[in-house]
Amino acid sequence: MQRRMCVKKNLDMTEGKPISLLWAFTFPTLMGNLLNQVYSITDSIVVGRYLGQTALAAVGSTMPVILLLAALMIGINVGVGIIISRYFGQKNEELMRRAFVNSLYLGLFLSAGMMVMGLTFSGTILRWMGTPEGPLQEATAYLEISFISMICPLMYYLFSSAFRGLGDSQTALYCLIVSVLSNIGLDVLFVAVFRWGVAGSAWATALAQALSAVVAAVLLFRKYPMMRMRRQDLRLHGKLLRQITVLAIPIAVQSAFNNLGNLVAQSAVNLFGEATMAAYTAASRIGTLALMPVETIGSSLSVYASQNHGAGKPQRIRQGVRASLQLSLVVSTVLGVFLLLCGRQMAGLFLTEPSAEILTVVQRFLLITAVPGILAGVMQVYQQVLRGVDKANQALMGGVMQLITKIAVVAVGAWGMRNLDVVWLGWPASFVAGTVIPYFCFQKIAREMETE
């Protein structure tokens, strides 16, 4: 009975038209990610308008560090989502529960270690990045609060990944709506009303994520009784821990690599002064709108591929890749044109009186990095499908090439030529470099699976 309920409530991607299934799963996730970006943009607007350019630069300078460390936790949760989806394809509810519990143990241990390291080295890291003295103090406070509350996003990501692994992206969207709306409300309250400064923005994010984690836990166990933990599920399970670790570590390392590239880019941007830092903060928030949808399509493909891999249907995996490429082309083209036409106007939302210099930097960044979003889409498709078929190490190789290329181009642009346009070229160049190895690896693996 439980299994019939499980299949009824979830999106079973082992049957049906791939492009329809992928879109049905992607759309709620995409809406959730768009909401997340709405919050991120709103947060920057609140900080920029109520606290000024220096505060906006302070918040922006911390983002690569926060994302770098958060990537390690996200890797665990993405990994467990893929494992849960595989066991869902096999209809094995016991291993679904045990994988969830063991990922929780692993994630708690990792978050505790990151919190200690972050509290110890926050100021040192920001100085190493070349953060100017003006925003340094506020940036350090923001970063330290983010580390103290690291357990909050961990729990939210974990439960969200469980929903996605079960094929339920809609409930994950509802939890995100709770997070975003409470985050915006608390942001305005703490920053605009209470005048708590940059620290208020950090505490608003932490409290909102804690609330959404509680809501997600209640919904998961109420909606899916098969996920309620039994006493025997609470034991450490060596085999499952190894499975989670083998899958999660390459994903986490690759996510960390991506954010390490952003950290180097932030250090490069810092060389050009506070105005450029503020412009980059605004531009990167806007540019994410073009890149995030194709990343969402890719992550949906990993769940689709994992379910079909568990069900032993390799032909459907190749069909899913083609469908994902088609979706990425359409979405990235529409958003690229929109940002090309409206990006400069959107930049005016972040500061009351943005200078011509800031608006020009934003426009050039979007033209070079966000408009060619299809390159990122192709990269995401081939990296994510490898994760879905238990080949995360091959996807990681693509991530290594992506990181090396981005750092090399950014370094030449910042420290060699002192040219911002060359710095921005690091993004599309890295997308191309990150595609080559995963593409050829997938073609080889797909042929092997189809002949077994």
Summary of the structure (lengths in Angstrom):
residues: 452
radius of gyration: 21.2
end to end distance: 33.1
largest distance: 65.8
contacts: 1748
relative contact order: 0.13
helix: 88%
strand: 0%
